[in-house]
Amino acid sequence: MTDLSDVPDPKSTDSYRMLRAVVIGLGVLIVIAVVLLVFGLATRLGGHGTSAAAQSANAGAYMLPPGAKIRNTQVANNRLIMEVEEKGVERVLIFNTDDGHLVGQIAPQD
């Protein structure tokens, strides 16, 4: 029979230590993934940003300067294209028809 006192402790081997480090590392990665998942769900379901009521209240809030005149309007896809004359200078304003915000403008360079 063999003496059990001569058998080395399996917890003191290098392979055991390496495997334990890998398991701890993977556990930490799982915890990080769960935290990110909960954060992502909370962000999506939490209604971040402005509400639909606030957006509809601001829709169409663009005001032309005093004395400006609308010369022409056209609708293409989901854009309202408006030609405006202000102090003898013409420019084109482009609005999104879905929410009314100003997408861009084209004006002559000075």
C-alpha positions as CSV (number, residue, x, y, z in Angstrom):
1,M,0.0,0.0,0.0
2,T,1.1,3.5,-0.6
3,D,1.5,6.1,2.0
4,L,-0.9,9.1,1.5
5,S,1.5,11.5,3.1
6,D,3.8,11.2,0.0
7,V,1.0,12.3,-2.5
8,P,1.3,16.1,-3.3
9,D,-1.6,18.3,-2.5
10,P,-3.5,18.9,-5.8
11,K,-4.3,22.5,-4.8
12,S,-0.6,23.4,-4.9
13,T,0.0,22.4,-8.5
14,D,0.5,25.0,-11.2
15,S,-2.3,23.7,-13.4
16,Y,-4.8,24.0,-10.5
17,R,-3.7,27.7,-9.9
18,M,-4.0,28.5,-13.6
19,L,-7.5,26.9,-13.8
20,R,-8.6,28.8,-10.7
21,A,-7.4,32.1,-12.2
22,V,-9.3,31.3,-15.5
23,V,-12.5,30.5,-13.6
24,I,-12.3,33.7,-11.5
25,G,-11.6,35.8,-14.7
26,L,-14.6,34.3,-16.5
27,G,-16.8,34.9,-13.4
28,V,-15.8,38.6,-13.4
29,L,-16.6,38.8,-17.2
30,I,-20.0,37.3,-16.5
31,V,-20.7,39.8,-13.8
32,I,-19.7,42.7,-16.1
33,A,-21.9,41.4,-18.9
34,V,-24.9,41.1,-16.6
35,V,-24.4,44.7,-15.3
36,L,-24.1,46.0,-18.9
37,L,-27.2,44.1,-19.9
38,V,-29.2,45.6,-17.0
39,F,-27.9,49.0,-17.8
40,G,-28.9,48.7,-21.5
41,L,-32.4,47.5,-20.6
42,A,-32.9,50.3,-18.1
43,T,-31.7,52.9,-20.7
44,R,-34.1,51.6,-23.4
45,L,-37.1,51.2,-21.1
46,G,-36.4,54.3,-19.0
47,G,-37.5,56.7,-21.7
48,H,-34.3,58.7,-21.9
49,G,-34.3,61.9,-23.8
50,T,-37.3,64.1,-24.4
51,S,-40.8,62.8,-24.3
52,A,-43.2,62.7,-27.3
53,A,-45.2,65.5,-25.8
54,A,-42.2,67.8,-25.5
55,Q,-41.2,67.0,-29.1
56,S,-44.6,67.7,-30.4
57,A,-44.7,71.0,-28.5
58,N,-41.4,72.0,-30.2
59,A,-42.4,70.8,-33.7
60,G,-42.7,73.7,-36.1
61,A,-41.1,76.2,-33.6
62,Y,-38.9,77.7,-36.3
63,M,-39.7,81.4,-36.8
64,L,-38.7,83.5,-39.7
65,P,-36.9,86.8,-39.0
66,P,-39.1,89.9,-39.2
67,G,-39.4,91.1,-42.8
68,A,-38.6,87.7,-44.3
69,K,-40.9,86.5,-47.1
70,I,-41.7,82.9,-48.2
71,R,-41.2,82.8,-52.0
72,N,-41.9,79.1,-52.7
73,T,-42.5,75.8,-50.9
74,Q,-42.1,72.2,-52.1
75,V,-42.5,68.9,-50.5
76,A,-40.2,66.0,-51.5
77,N,-40.2,62.7,-49.6
78,N,-40.3,63.7,-45.9
79,R,-38.8,67.2,-46.5
80,L,-40.4,70.6,-46.8
81,I,-38.2,72.9,-49.0
82,M,-38.9,76.5,-48.4
83,E,-37.4,79.4,-50.5
84,V,-37.2,82.5,-48.3
85,E,-36.2,86.1,-49.1
86,E,-34.7,88.1,-46.3
87,K,-33.4,91.7,-46.9
88,G,-33.0,91.0,-50.6
89,V,-31.0,87.8,-50.1
90,E,-32.6,84.4,-51.0
91,R,-31.9,81.2,-49.1
92,V,-33.4,77.7,-49.0
93,L,-34.6,76.1,-45.7
94,I,-35.1,72.4,-45.5
95,F,-37.4,71.0,-42.8
96,N,-38.2,67.4,-41.7
97,T,-42.0,66.9,-42.2
98,D,-42.1,64.1,-39.5
99,D,-41.1,66.3,-36.6
100,G,-40.8,69.8,-38.0
101,H,-37.1,70.4,-37.2
102,L,-34.8,72.3,-39.5
103,V,-32.6,69.8,-41.3
104,G,-30.4,72.3,-43.2
105,Q,-30.2,75.5,-45.2
106,I,-28.6,76.8,-48.3
107,A,-27.6,80.4,-48.4
108,P,-25.2,82.4,-50.6
109,Q,-21.8,83.2,-49.2
110,D,-21.0,86.8,-48.4
